[in-house]
Amino acid sequence: MIKKICLGLLLSCALLMGLSLTTPTVHAATDHSLTTVQKKGTLVMGTAPDYPPYEFETTIHGKTQVVGMDVAVGQKIAKDLGVKLVIKSMSFDSLLVALQTGKVDMVISGMNPTPARRKNVAFTHTYYQGGYSIVINKSDQGRYHDKDSFKGQNLGAQTGTTLYNESKRQTTNTTIKGMTTISNLVLALQSHKVAGVAMEKPSAKAYVANNKQLVMIPSHFNLSAADTSTAVAFKKGSTALVTAANQSVDQIKHQDLINKNYLPAAGQYLKTNTVNTSMWHYWKAFLTGVKYTLIITVCAVFFGFILGVLLALLRLGHGSLLQTAGRWLATAYVEFIRGTPMMVQVMFVYFGLGLIVNLPALTSGIIAIALNSGAYVAEYIRGGINSVDAGQTEAARSLGLSRTAALRYVILPQALQNIWPSLGNEFITLIKDSSIVSIIGVSELIYQSNIVRSDTYRGVAPIVVIMVLYFILTFTASRLLNHFEKKWQHA
């Protein structure tokens, strides 16, 4: 893992600084998509597991697993190909990017094969024909009747979906609020941030059946068959793989496996989820979130500090042409990183860097946060070095120490002591900033809270739990940092 992170840091720095990284020219070749999957022995499925009964996460024998109708479809395809199914979870609007950049082999996530999507990806035959409904609060049952009833109100829909686009197109005087997950939309509904949530009819039935405060009304959207059907998406040009998957999809439709087997099995998991909805029942999920949050934070701090020291020294360099070039490059890097959102940097490392080297989501998250932290740490260290009196350097040199030795043994220790509170604050900030990597499917606290909300249909309780956990982590870290600061001051 250390090697992957170091490699990723080097490649990311090069890309972010605009250095040219060339890739070999890709020539047209025979389609090897099927043989490639069979050779590696795995079929990687991308999905957004917050859409019961299509795909959602549940705890089975103490382990969190993705289940649902779409997962059963993926398992059928993988079994027929003679390979193992591997599931990668991420937000819905990241799925097609992951497919196009090779992070996943296929996408099964209740995705509609619309003409716009067909321009960028290849679809199998449709395996399910559904429809759309709108979920509202039970107290508003007599107020709203369909999509036309929400004039002057907010209507929620999942971003990146067909329904989000059609809600904007087919409603008038209605504000469409988009969120990345259905669980967040349902929470917004219950807290009256939106008046209704448009979603697939099976998902609407699942939420209403497990929450007595919600009811379902017809949507009356004017949609084509492509807008209400679902299919499996593959990378453009994967003709052999699509043809093979079509054989499995055709069997699913011919034997009516969706209605006979897949949906009833998903319903059983949904019933199991709502038997015990206490937060204590999900302590393992929260513990997993804490573990990954700490792994990301500690690794990002370690690599970010090393990068920060190097950047600070480069920025302080002067004299030769090489040192001047290094100072300009370091300055450009720091300004670029500080001028772009961390979320964009995380997505760039995971998807953009994935075109060159295929890094796992956790490694990508660590690299992105370390690259971001390094820019800020560089400024702290540079400020700390500048705060040390120039006479310290002169005294060290007069005692026969070289410039490097004076910096190492005299200047840096004093600089670190001066900036210790700032470095501690950076560590605390990274604990909270680690939540951003949930967008690429890393199982930290935010990601785990979404799992619990999808499992239990409880919106607020999981948020309260992770707030308390974040406070415990940051408060403990703050006390430890203050302890070492006092010991340093009295040393």
C-alpha positions, 0 to 999 in steps of 0.5 A: 500500500505504501508503494501505491501511495508513493507512486500515486503521489508522484504521478498526481504531482506531475499531472497537477503541475502540468508536466507531460505524461505521455501514454502510448497511442491506442490503435483500433483492435479486435474486441477482447472485452469478454476474454479480458474479464474471463482471464482475470476471473472477476467481473467488477460491477459498479452500483449506488447501493441506496436504492432498495429494492434494486440495490442496498446494503445490509448486515449479514453474519456481522458483515456489510454486503450489497444485496438487491434485485440488481445484485442478483442480476449481476451474480447471474451474469458473472455465473454464466461467464464463469467468473466471480462478481466483485461489487464497487459502491459509489455515488450514482453520478460517478458510475458512468465515469467509473465505467469509462475510466475502467474502474468497473466492468459494468454498471447495474444500478437501476439505470435507464438506457436513454438515447443520451447515455447510449452515446457514451456507453453500451447497454444490454437488453432491458431486464426490468420495466418499471415506473415512477412514483412520488413519495410524500409525507402522510400529513400531506396526503390530501394536498398532493396528487401528482407531479403537477401538484407541487407548484411553488414547492420543492420536489426532490430527485436523485442527481444524475438520474433520468427522473431528475432531468424529467422532473425539471423538464415536465414540471412548472413553477416547481424547484427540483432539489437534487441530492446524490442519495435517496436516503438524503432525499427521504431525510429532506422530505421528513424534515420538510426541506422538500415536499416530495421525492420522485423515485422508481416505483419499487423503491417508493414501495419499499420506503413506504412499507418501512416508514408509516409516516410516508405515502406514495402517489402517482407521478404521471410523468410522460416517459418513453419505454427507455425512460422506465426500463433498466439495463446493464451498462458496459464500456463503449465497444465491449461488443463481445461482453455485451453479447454474452451478458444479453444471453443472461438477461434474456434468460432472466426475462424469459424465466421471469426471475425478477418477479419470481426470485429477485424481488421477493429475496430483496424484500426479505432482506428489507424485512430483516433490516427493519427488525432491529433499527437501534443504532447499537445494532450497527456498532460494527458499521460505525466501528468500520467507519472510525477505522477507515477515517483514522487510516485515511487521516494518519496516512494523509498526515504522514505523507502530507507532512513529508510533501509539505517539508519538501515544498517549503524548502523548495519555496525558500530556495534561491540562488541557482537557476535550478533552485529558482525553478524549484521555487516557482514550481512549488509556488505554482503547486501550492497556489493550484491546490489551495485554489481548487476544491478537495472534492474535485481533487479526490475525483481527479486522483481516483478517475483521472489518475485511474487512466494511467494506473488503477488505484483502489479507492482507499489509496486514491483518497489518501493520495488526494488528501495528502496532496491537499494537506501538503500544500497547507503544511508547506505554508505552515513550515515556511512561515515557521522557518521565517519566524526563527531569528536570522541570528540563529542561522548565523550562530550555527554557521559560526560554530562550523555547521553547514547550511544543511546541518544548521537547518536540520539541527537548529532552525527546523526544531524551533520552527516546528515548535512555533507551528505545532498548534497549526500542525495540530489544527491541520490534523484535526481538520483532516479527520473531518475532511476525510468524509469527502472520500465517501463519494468514491466509495471509501467506507469511512464514517459518512459512508457507513452512516448512509448504509445505516440510514438505508438499512433502517429508514431512520434519517436523523439517528445515524447522523447524531451518532457520527457527530458524536464519533467525530467529536470524540475523535477530534477532542481526543486528538486535540488533548493529545496534541496539547499534551505533547505541546506542553511537554515540548515547551517544558523540555 
